[in-house]
């Protein structure tokens, strides 16, 4: 899937000459999917994770959250398996760090996404 290249913070990656680039990065596609909050995108209100109702709540069900994240990663077309999903839920700071390992036909992707509220 062709997309505009983003930097590590999710902003447009702009070259020194002011150009943007395109990418077919599965890693970027996964990270974008994990950063989507349910209902956030008006063209796809059913897309995204239910962070407000499931994740960033008092006494969250980590098994349910891990499965929802696994399902979201698997929804990226090129992903064939998700080997690992680790969660670091900081209730006081209201953050969730997701570490994952996803497999495609061409590579194994290990990365993390931090969700700040």
Backbone as CSV, one residue per row, in Angstrom:
resi,resn,N_x,N_y,N_z,CA_x,CA_y,CA_z,C_x,C_y,C_z
1,UNK,0.844,-1.170,0.000,0.000,0.000,0.000,0.896,1.243,0.000
2,UNK,0.689,2.101,-0.935,1.479,3.321,-1.067,0.945,4.397,-0.127
3,UNK,1.856,5.050,0.592,1.474,6.060,1.571,2.543,7.145,1.605
4,UNK,2.224,8.265,2.182,3.195,9.347,2.361,4.106,8.965,3.527
5,UNK,5.408,9.126,3.337,6.380,8.775,4.371,6.247,9.708,5.569
6,UNK,6.182,9.093,6.763,6.070,9.845,8.012,7.348,9.676,8.819
7,UNK,7.619,10.645,9.704,8.770,10.508,10.598,8.352,9.711,11.835
8,UNK,9.245,9.527,12.771,9.001,8.709,13.959,7.852,9.246,14.809
9,UNK,7.603,10.563,14.761,6.519,11.169,15.538,5.173,11.150,14.816
10,UNK,5.150,10.660,13.574,3.914,10.602,12.812,3.664,11.836,11.959
11,UNK,4.631,12.740,11.902,4.508,13.927,11.059,5.054,13.629,9.668
12,UNK,4.680,14.455,8.692,5.213,14.281,7.348,6.728,14.392,7.364
13,UNK,7.387,13.466,6.695,8.849,13.513,6.574,9.156,14.401,5.372
14,UNK,9.771,15.544,5.636,10.082,16.515,4.587,11.598,16.577,4.436
15,UNK,12.064,16.471,3.196,13.506,16.512,2.948,14.031,17.926,3.128
16,UNK,15.349,18.060,3.095,15.964,19.380,3.234,15.556,20.328,2.111
17,UNK,15.157,19.771,0.966,14.725,20.603,-0.168,13.221,20.848,-0.158
18,UNK,12.529,20.337,0.884,11.093,20.592,1.011,10.215,19.565,0.324
19,UNK,10.795,18.453,-0.107,10.023,17.416,-0.791,9.500,16.376,0.199
20,UNK,8.385,15.754,-0.178,7.885,14.612,0.573,8.103,13.371,-0.281
21,UNK,8.096,12.206,0.359,8.323,10.946,-0.339,7.169,10.001,-0.092
22,UNK,7.081,8.999,-0.946,6.099,7.939,-0.774,6.795,6.693,-0.262
23,UNK,6.045,5.821,0.382,6.601,4.589,0.922,5.572,3.474,0.828
24,UNK,6.067,2.256,0.846,5.205,1.076,0.943,5.540,0.323,2.221
25,UNK,5.831,1.038,3.278,6.294,0.469,4.539,5.161,-0.208,5.308
26,UNK,5.317,-1.495,5.544,4.353,-2.224,6.368,4.466,-1.742,7.807
27,UNK,5.687,-1.478,8.247,5.919,-0.962,9.604,5.100,0.314,9.821
28,UNK,5.172,1.241,8.874,4.420,2.487,9.001,2.924,2.220,9.000
29,UNK,2.460,1.304,8.176,1.024,0.987,8.131,0.539,0.448,9.476
30,UNK,1.354,-0.399,10.118,0.985,-0.942,11.430,0.929,0.172,12.465
31,UNK,1.944,1.012,12.472,2.000,2.092,13.462,0.819,3.047,13.296
32,UNK,0.472,3.354,12.064,-0.691,4.212,11.821,-1.949,3.559,12.380
33,UNK,-2.125,2.259,12.110,-3.319,1.565,12.601,-3.396,1.572,14.122
34,UNK,-2.249,1.424,14.780,-2.251,1.400,16.248,-2.460,2.779,16.854
35,UNK,-2.217,3.813,16.096,-2.434,5.178,16.605,-3.853,5.686,16.361
36,UNK,-4.627,4.984,15.553,-5.999,5.411,15.283,-6.897,5.125,16.473
37,UNK,-7.596,6.144,16.923,-8.631,5.967,17.945,-9.948,5.695,17.221
38,UNK,-10.734,4.784,17.730,-12.022,4.447,17.132,-12.862,5.698,16.928
39,UNK,-13.387,5.872,15.719,-14.238,7.010,15.405,-13.489,8.275,15.035
40,UNK,-12.169,8.244,15.059,-11.365,9.440,14.798,-11.382,9.856,13.328
41,UNK,-11.387,8.884,12.431,-11.289,9.188,11.003,-12.683,9.232,10.411
42,UNK,-13.091,10.382,9.906,-14.468,10.548,9.436,-14.796,9.693,8.217
43,UNK,-13.786,9.308,7.433,-14.036,8.459,6.265,-14.108,6.978,6.628
44,UNK,-13.728,6.651,7.833,-13.793,5.270,8.309,-14.034,5.248,9.800
45,UNK,-15.207,5.709,10.255,-15.441,5.838,11.696,-15.391,4.506,12.448
46,UNK,-15.501,3.391,11.750,-15.421,2.086,12.397,-13.990,1.590,12.540
47,UNK,-13.033,2.322,11.980,-11.630,1.926,12.051,-10.996,2.456,13.332
48,UNK,-10.023,1.736,13.827,-9.271,2.179,14.993,-9.574,1.345,16.217
49,UNK,-8.789,1.570,17.245,-8.952,0.866,18.511,-9.799,1.691,19.478
50,UNK,-10.555,1.016,20.293,-11.417,1.675,21.264,-10.599,2.037,22.507
51,UNK,-9.693,2.989,22.339,-8.835,3.387,23.449,-9.635,3.969,24.608
52,UNK,-10.617,4.802,24.323,-11.378,5.462,25.392,-12.266,4.487,26.146
53,UNK,-12.857,3.522,25.455,-13.793,2.615,26.109,-13.190,1.336,26.655
54,UNK,-12.018,0.938,26.151,-11.443,-0.344,26.530,-10.056,-0.237,27.140
55,UNK,-9.218,0.602,26.567,-7.806,0.625,26.940,-7.524,1.584,28.084
56,UNK,-7.864,2.830,27.915,-7.513,3.864,28.890,-8.639,4.055,29.905
57,UNK,-8.962,2.946,30.575,-10.032,2.933,31.568,-9.485,2.387,32.884
58,UNK,-10.242,2.571,33.930,-9.871,2.003,35.222,-10.011,0.484,35.140
59,UNK,-9.022,-0.233,35.629,-9.000,-1.701,35.625,-9.206,-2.289,34.225
60,UNK,-8.333,-1.953,33.280,-8.496,-2.480,31.916,-8.231,-3.982,31.855
61,UNK,-8.889,-4.644,30.925,-8.709,-6.071,30.690,-7.557,-6.226,29.688
62,UNK,-6.359,-6.517,30.190,-5.172,-6.564,29.332,-5.231,-7.687,28.305
63,UNK,-5.888,-8.779,28.614,-6.033,-9.874,27.650,-6.872,-9.399,26.466
64,UNK,-7.962,-8.720,26.764,-8.847,-8.192,25.713,-8.131,-7.123,24.886
65,UNK,-7.364,-6.273,25.539,-6.620,-5.218,24.840,-5.571,-5.834,23.934
66,UNK,-4.821,-6.808,24.454,-3.785,-7.470,23.657,-4.398,-8.105,22.403
67,UNK,-5.558,-8.731,22.549,-6.219,-9.359,21.395,-6.695,-8.309,20.394
68,UNK,-7.233,-7.195,20.888,-7.682,-6.121,19.987,-6.501,-5.549,19.202
69,UNK,-5.377,-5.396,19.862,-4.180,-4.883,19.188,-3.679,-5.895,18.169
70,UNK,-3.661,-7.156,18.536,-3.257,-8.217,17.612,-4.153,-8.214,16.370
71,UNK,-5.459,-8.077,16.575,-6.412,-8.037,15.458,-6.151,-6.826,14.563
72,UNK,-5.851,-5.694,15.178,-5.590,-4.472,14.406,-4.327,-4.627,13.556
73,UNK,-3.287,-5.214,14.123,-2.066,-5.448,13.351,-2.336,-6.423,12.215
74,UNK,-3.102,-7.460,12.478,-3.426,-8.446,11.445,-4.283,-7.853,10.338
75,UNK,-4.946,-6.734,10.593,-5.786,-6.115,9.564,-4.960,-5.436,8.470
76,UNK,-3.653,-5.273,8.690,-2.768,-4.743,7.651,-2.540,-5.873,6.651
77,UNK,-2.855,-5.637,5.386,-2.872,-6.688,4.368,-1.620,-7.555,4.321
78,UNK,-0.456,-6.965,4.410,0.788,-7.711,4.233,1.180,-8.550,5.441
79,UNK,0.570,-8.325,6.591,0.927,-9.050,7.814,0.318,-10.451,7.766
80,UNK,1.177,-11.460,8.012,0.727,-12.851,8.004,0.620,-13.441,9.407
81,UNK,1.328,-12.845,10.373,1.269,-13.349,11.750,1.721,-12.259,12.715
82,UNK,1.244,-12.371,13.936,1.700,-11.503,15.020,2.240,-12.432,16.096
83,UNK,3.559,-12.398,16.279,4.193,-13.308,17.223,4.133,-12.828,18.661
84,UNK,4.093,-11.510,18.830,4.175,-10.991,20.189,3.511,-9.626,20.286
85,UNK,2.815,-9.408,21.401,2.279,-8.096,21.754,2.519,-7.913,23.242
86,UNK,3.324,-6.912,23.586,3.586,-6.596,24.983,3.008,-5.220,25.276
87,UNK,2.425,-5.094,26.456,1.795,-3.836,26.845,2.441,-3.280,28.097
88,UNK,2.657,-1.989,28.113,3.107,-1.288,29.311,2.104,-0.165,29.532
89,UNK,1.178,-0.402,30.457,0.078,0.531,30.711,0.415,1.360,31.934
90,UNK,0.641,2.642,31.760,0.947,3.540,32.875,-0.321,4.321,33.202
91,UNK,-1.012,3.860,34.226,-2.303,4.450,34.601,-2.140,5.900,35.031
92,UNK,-1.117,6.165,35.821,-0.909,7.519,36.344,-0.652,8.518,35.219
93,UNK,0.182,8.140,34.265,0.514,9.024,33.140,-0.486,8.927,31.992
94,UNK,-1.414,7.957,32.080,-2.417,7.713,31.034,-1.752,7.487,29.678
95,UNK,-0.805,6.557,29.675,-0.131,6.167,28.442,-0.164,4.652,28.300
96,UNK,-0.049,4.215,27.073,0.068,2.794,26.771,1.189,2.646,25.755
97,UNK,2.178,1.829,26.099,3.239,1.513,25.152,3.003,0.095,24.669
98,UNK,2.917,-0.045,23.346,2.678,-1.341,22.722,3.951,-1.746,21.993
99,UNK,4.513,-2.886,22.391,5.644,-3.465,21.681,5.118,-4.675,20.929
100,UNK,5.490,-4.798,19.663,4.943,-5.887,18.862,5.995,-6.496,17.945
101,UNK,5.705,-7.717,17.538,6.486,-8.392,16.516,5.493,-8.947,15.505
102,UNK,5.584,-8.445,14.292,4.686,-8.859,13.213,5.508,-9.476,12.088
103,UNK,4.910,-10.431,11.392,5.603,-11.143,10.326,4.886,-10.895,9.002
104,UNK,5.675,-10.638,7.959,5.170,-10.558,6.591,5.894,-11.641,5.792
105,UNK,5.581,-11.753,4.517,6.285,-12.714,3.667,7.755,-12.351,3.501
106,UNK,8.086,-11.078,3.699,9.435,-10.606,3.427,10.263,-10.271,4.663
107,UNK,9.625,-9.987,5.798,10.396,-9.542,6.958,9.633,-9.763,8.262
108,UNK,10.383,-9.676,9.358,9.805,-9.655,10.695,10.004,-8.246,11.239
109,UNK,8.924,-7.641,11.675,8.938,-6.246,12.121,8.799,-6.209,13.629
110,UNK,9.762,-5.574,14.294,9.696,-5.357,15.743,9.722,-3.859,15.981
111,UNK,8.741,-3.364,16.713,8.684,-1.938,16.965,7.805,-1.680,18.177
112,UNK,7.661,-0.410,18.497,6.757,-0.021,19.591,6.062,1.271,19.241
113,UNK,4.887,1.419,19.827,4.070,2.618,19.656,3.646,3.082,21.036
114,UNK,3.798,4.362,21.295,3.366,4.922,22.579,2.143,5.782,22.333
115,UNK,1.091,5.470,23.053,-0.166,6.201,22.945,-0.258,7.125,24.158
116,UNK,-0.303,8.419,23.896,-0.448,9.434,24.951,-1.838,10.024,24.876
117,UNK,-2.402,10.254,26.034,-3.731,10.869,26.050,-3.635,12.233,26.656
